[in-house]
Amino acid sequence: MRYASSIQSVLRHAPIGELLPAGFAAFLSSLSSILLLGTSAYLIASAALHPPLYTLALAITLVRACGLGRAVFRYLDRWLSHRAVFHAQENLRLRLYEKASALLPLKESGARQGEFLHGLAAGCDALRDFYLKSLTPPTVTLLLCLAGTLLLFPATGPMALLLPLLWLLHLLLPAFLDRADKDALNRAGIRYRALLLDLQEGRHDLQSSGSISIAEEKLQSAAQDLARCQEEQARRRNLVDALLLLLNDVVLALFLFRLSLSTLSGTMTGIDLAVFLLVLQTILAELAPLSEALRMGREAMHAAQGVLHIPDSAGHPASAEDDMQAEGEPAPLLSVQDFCFSYVPGVPVLKNVSFTLCPGEKLAIIGESGCGKTTLACLLMGLWPPESGLVRLEGKGCSRLSPDEIRKAFAPCLQGEYVFQSSVRENFLRLHPGIEEEIIWEALSAAQLKEDILSLPQELDTPLGENGSRLSGSQRQRLLIALALASTAPILLLDEPTAGVDKKTAHALMEGIFSHLKGRALVIITHDMVLAERMDKIYTL
């Protein structure tokens, strides 16, 4: 049932209407090739008998027409099919990326997120190849085999049915015999890539500890396992291809025997025998791509299971309670009620979290390392949906708001945020298009970074290097805070804003942040109890 569902999904997204003309052109191209060889056989065999030249005029004309037709129809097939498929791939990628954007970032690590995005691109490519190479060949070759059966039936009788039977075997045998352990191959490939990356990134540490030889031995063992899996897959494929070629030769030999008997009995001429054999050989040659088409079809089915079944949204359905507020009371800016979340089912990170935040209030979220403070910040911005509980912004349930609407309510500075390698000005413009230079300097001043930027060679236009590498850790942290302060969002969300900053600068930084709030609410995640006590509310996880 799952395989059938994948087939339906793949065919539902196939540009069938655009591929039909391409398929018809492919059929005419193959038919032209068959007629070209058949007519050539007739022409050569007839010419050997030295007939009058005018009797060969029609055959000569057909040879020229079939030669030109094959080239024209083959070009049409390539042009129509590629235009249809690449257009379909573009639309599919756009739809999938729109769905994926609602799911990102994933709960898992960054590596898992990269694997997810790579899987989307690889899945779209597999479906593209399926539409190009797995849909048309079986259909075209089936039509050719049926046409060949009708042509040969008067001369060979029921033996002509061997052609559609052979077509069926070209599809069934790879399905049953070419079953390499894909899971084992994937596991071996993942293990090899992981060990190779570890060795590359950690080479200096391994050398200093004297254990690089052990890592290299593990990598060599993983490479051998991967090579074994690949060799097993290649062996199976070669066996299947050899068996199919043998079947083609057996069928050709049977037809040769049957047609030779007809020739000896006088029911056929030698010219007919030559024509039938070349036509038959051409039809059998057209069956060669079927095994590869079937393999690509299986890859497409596998891709469809992970690519076409992406949910439309990571959120939960809205409930009637989402927008409930007590009559006559203004809705708080942010309200969290019985909030629960876990990365792994059954292992809660946050449980029954509840608090409110009004405009202008300052809230400190404190707790031991690993208790979920940063996770809570990400959840408030709608990066992932809660497993249970309600989050409201100005009385509106977040399940009724789009991710963009939720994130516009927050000006965040979280751990691990990225600094673009271009200038300070460009970093502000990327996050706040059209921002005025005066506002940039105000934010930098509040973040205690103005003097540092003025000391740079090109001030605001000085390149910062990859991920802000030309700044110190403290300067980089204060630049991220300045980027958040420049936002007009009603909630400023800062994760450990004074981490890595000396006491004097930290005090000045917090004074600058408080003076720059201008009525906005402030949420700070911190371990600094002195800082937490300066806030209006403290919530302990």
PyMOL commands that set and color helices and strands:
alter all, ss='L'
color gray80, all
select helices_A, chain A and resi 2-12+16-47+53-101+110-133+136-177+182-201+203-209+212-265+270-286+290-307+373-380+398-400+403-407+424-431+437-446+450-454+459-461+466-468+473-485+503-515+529-532
alter helices_A, ss='H'
color red, helices_A
select strands_A, chain A and resi 334-341+350-357+362-366+388-393+396-397+410-413+491-495+521-525+537-540
alter strands_A, ss='S'
color yellow, strands_A
deselect
rebuild
show_as cartoon
